[in-house]
């Protein structure tokens, strides 16, 4: 597993171990993880411990710089793409150089792949959109798809807005609400394809254990909500008001620059493909997901 120290990776390690899987991880720095072998790599220097694939049959690729971590300068945008593309290429190069038992390559991706599409219902067959997020995801997935030439089963998990307690993007969204300045962003009408982190973990488990999973999947709950309704739902849990005037798009762009697109693009995603696999969401409704996250 790559990206194992992130929000999803940490939870996924435990879930895999509970199912009886043995987990090894690739990390940029030495870390201690219980019952997990840790190997080192440096994506930008294209260095990797050649022993990391011994006895491994599945790669779960979660590595990538935080998209919302810093403003998008040209150098930052290059790093966001390189961290995803070069890491996949490095793994595939090692597979080519060795006799391995690798059968599946399961990669994170994001609904940003579709760009800003308004109310259009987006299935996995929908085309890539425009803008930096879409281009980043397109290059990311193209790099992952190169594994098909090696005979690997490829799964690309296009993850939506992950809801988790005190982690991920939710704290940034609920902070102004906690301080009584909550409001919709931009028009407030843009669709937000949310998902509880527990369901993200369960989706990756299913991708590992069910070899019928192939290609891209929208990893989002079946009922996306508008940005304004998401803010209102969070405010309800925090017993806070939401202002009737939204934060103008121009203000967000002034503060965040091009990165404001993370909050402003509209992705009305369909979850039909993952439902057709028999996947059962633990949290189908936003109300239930937020209750679980904000319960004392």
N, C-alpha and C positions, 0 to 999 in steps of 0.2 A: 504494500500500500504506500502511495505517496500522499503528501499532505495530511499525514496521520495526526499531527498535533493541532489541527484546526477543529472547529466546532463539530462538524460532521464526522471527521476522522476519529476523534477521541471516542465518540459514542459508538461508532461502527466497530471499532476494535472489540469493545466489550460484547457487543451483540454477536459478532462472529465467533468469539471464544465461547459464548454461551451455547452456540449451535455446534460446538465441537471442532471448529476450524482452528488451525494453527496460523498465526499471523506474524509476518515479518514486515518491517517498514524501512523506507528510505528517508533519510533526514539530512538536512544541511549541517546540523550540529549534533554532537553526541547527546542523546537523551536516554533516560532510564524509563522504560515502560514494562510493567509487570508481565512476565511470561511472553515477551515479544523480543525477537532478535532485531537489532537496529543496525542498519548499514548506512554508510555515508555516501553522499553524492554532491556534486556541484554542477548544476545545470548550465550555468553561464560559461564555465570552464570545460564543459562536456566531460566531466570526470565522474566515474561511478565504480563502486566496489563490484567486481565481477562475480563475487560469491553470492550476490543478493538474490539471484534467481534459482539457486539450488533447491530442488524439492518444491518449487512453486508451480502451481497450475493456473492461477488467476491473478491478474494485476488489476488493482483498483486505483485509478489515477485521479487524485483529488488536488494535486499540487497546482498552485497558481497564485501570483501576487494578488492582494486584496484590491478589487476594482475601485472601491470607495475609500481606500486608505489615504490617498493624497490627491491633490489636484492633477488634472491630466495635462501635463506639459508634453511636448513631443518625446522627450526622453522617457517619461513615465509611461506613456502609451506603448512605446516600444518594449519596455520591460514587462508590461502587462501581457502583451502578446508573446514575447520570447519565453516568459516563465511557463507558459502553457505549451507552446509549439516545440521549443527546444527540449523540454522534458520528455515529451512523447517520442521525439526523434531519438533521444539518447537511449531510451528503453528499447526501442525497436532495433537500434544498432547493436545493442548487447545481445538481443535475441538472435539476430542474424549471425553473430560471432560464436554463439554457443549452441550446443545440443540441449534444448530445454524441453520441459513438459508443459509450457504455457499453452493453454487452450482458449482463454478468454481475456479480453482487455475491456474493462468497464470504466468508463471515464465520466467525470463530471462535465457538464456544459451548463448553459443558462438560457432562460427564455429571452434574454437579450438578443439571441440569434435572430429573432423575428423583427427587431427594430420596432418603431412606433407604428402600430397598425390600426389604431382607433378601435372600432367595434367589431372588426373582422374576426371571425372565429378561426383560431389558429390550430391546425392539426400538425402532426409531425411531417406531413407532406407539403406544408406551406413553405414557400421560398424564404431564403434569408432576406432580411431587411436591409436598410441603409443606416449609416451612422457608425460611430466607432464601436459601440457595444456589439452591433451585428457583425461588423468586420472582424472583431476580436474572436467572437464565437465561431464565425465561419472558418477562420484560419485554424483555430483550436480543433474543430471537428475534422477539418481536412487532414490535419496531422495525425489524428487518431485513426482516421479511415485507412491510412497507409498500412495498418496492421492486417487488413483483409488479404493483402498480397502474401502475407505469411501464413495464411490459413487460420487466422484467429477469429473467434466469435467476437464481434465488436458491438458494444452497447454504449450509447451516449445519453446521459441523463440530463435533460434540459431542466434545471432546477429553477423554481420560482422564488418568491420572497419567503425566506425561511423564518418561521416564528419559533423563538426559543427564549428561555428565561435568562435574562441578563447577558445574552450573547447575540452575535450577528448584527443584522441591521435594525432589529426591533428597538433596542434601547435608544438609537438615534431618532427614531420616529416618535417614541413615547416621551422623550425628555421634555420637549416643549409643552406637551399635554400636561405633564406632571406640574409644570410651572405656570399653568393656567394660560398658556398662549398657543394652545392647539388650534390648528386650522387645516383645511384642505390645501393641497399643493397644486399650483397652476389652476387648471379648470376644475380639478377635483373629480373629473369624470373618467379619468384614465383607469383602465382595468389593471388590477393588481392580482396576479396569480399566486396566491399564498399557499403555504403548506407547513404543517407542524413538523419540527425536526425529527420527531419519532417516526413519522411516516416517510421522511427522506431516508432514514436509516433502514427502515423495513423495505423500501424500494431497492436499495443497493443489495440487501440480503437476498431479495427475490431474484435480482439480476445475476447474482453469484450462483444461486442454487437451481435456477430454472434455465436450462439451455435453450428454451424456446424464445427467450428474450434476445432480440437482435435489433440493431439499428437505433434510431433516436426514440426517446420517450419524454413526454412532458411530465415532469415530476412536480405536479401541482394538484391541489384538491379540485374536485369537480366543479366547485362553485366560486369562481373568482369574484371579487367585489371591487367597487370603485375606490379610488384613493380616499375620497371624502368619507365614504361609509366605513372604511377601515379605520380612519382616524376617530370617527364617532364610536365605533365598537370598542376601541382601546380606551377612549375617554370614559365610556360607561363603566368599564372594569375599574378604572382609576378614580371614579367618582369626580370627574372633572368636566368642565364645559368645553365645547368646541366653538370657536368664533364663527359668526355667520359670513365673514369675509375671508376668502382664501388668500394664501400667499401668492402674489402675482408671479407668473413665469419669469418676467424680467428681473425680479428681485432674486429669485433662485439662481438665475444665470449670472447675475452680478456677483453673488456670493460664491457659487460653486464652479462657475465657468461651464465648460462643456460637460463636466461631470453631472450637471443638473439633470441630464437626460436619464440618469438612473432612476430619478423620482418622477419624471414627467412622461416617459414612454408608456404606451397603452398596449398590454398584451392580454387579449381575451382568449386564453388557451383552452383547448379541449383536453380532457383527461380520458377520453374514450379508449385510446390504445392501451393504456395501463390497466384500465378496468376490464378490458377484453382478455387480459391474461389471468383474470380471477383475483387480482390484487384487491385486498380489503383495506380501505383507509380506516385508521383508528379515529381520525378527526375529519369528518365530512363537512361539518358546519363551523364557520369562523367563531361563533359564540362559544362552542365547546372547546375549541383549541385555545382561545384566549382565557377561558375559565381555568383550564389546566395550567397555563403559564403564570397567571396572576394570582392563583390561589395561595393563601398564606401557609 
